[in-house]
Amino acid sequence: HRDHLKFEPGIDAQEIDRIFHIGPNNPSTRPTVQIDNVKMMNGYVVFSPGEGAGGGIFIRKGNTSFHNIVMTDNFASAGAGGAIFQYDADSEMTVEDSTFSNNEAIAAGAIGGDGVLNVSGSTFSYNEAHNSGGAITHQGPFNLTNSTIYGNSAGQFGGGIDGGGPVTNISHSTIAFNKIGYSGIPNDNNGG
């Protein structure tokens, strides 16, 4: 039995920059990246043309897999994905047995993006989005299994999840005590 709260080694970006930028600008290159057993914290990104998202990790292109990671206290000041942003709609990201907490962004406090997103056995807690998707905002196919989305908040829409993708599958998961701020529309709770 693994203890998901003990992580050695760790990467602390000290709010200087994001932790990883994955994938080249070359459209013909599509890397495959796997990151396991690491804590990543204090990633910070301010607006840069085309890439003001992904406070911890920005995935421009490629298929990525994250297993047994912790992402905490990452911040995207001008875009989506406080912890991770998946830019490429043709990519696939898998997140397993991981923890996302206290990440913040304009949208998608923890994870945002457009490609396929598969999440299993993971916990998202106390992430914040100023606009939508306190934990997750995803526009592509999205599968959530055996996971917990708890105590996240968003300014307007989807305190836990804001999903606009073609397919969203949620099974054996707990989504509770997420909240939104006032949307300005009477009698509209916008999915706290």
Buried (B, 14 or more C-beta within 10 A) or exposed (E): EEEBEEBEEEBEBEBEEBBBBBBEEEEEEBBEBEBEEBBBBBBBBEEEEEBBBBBBBBBBBBBBBBBBBBBBBBBBBBBBBBBBBBBBEEBBBBBBBBBBBBBBBBBBBBBBBBBBBBBBBBBBBBBBBBBBBBBBBBBBBBBBBBBBBBBBBBBBBBBBBBBBBEEBEBEEBEBEBBEBBEEEEEEEEBBB
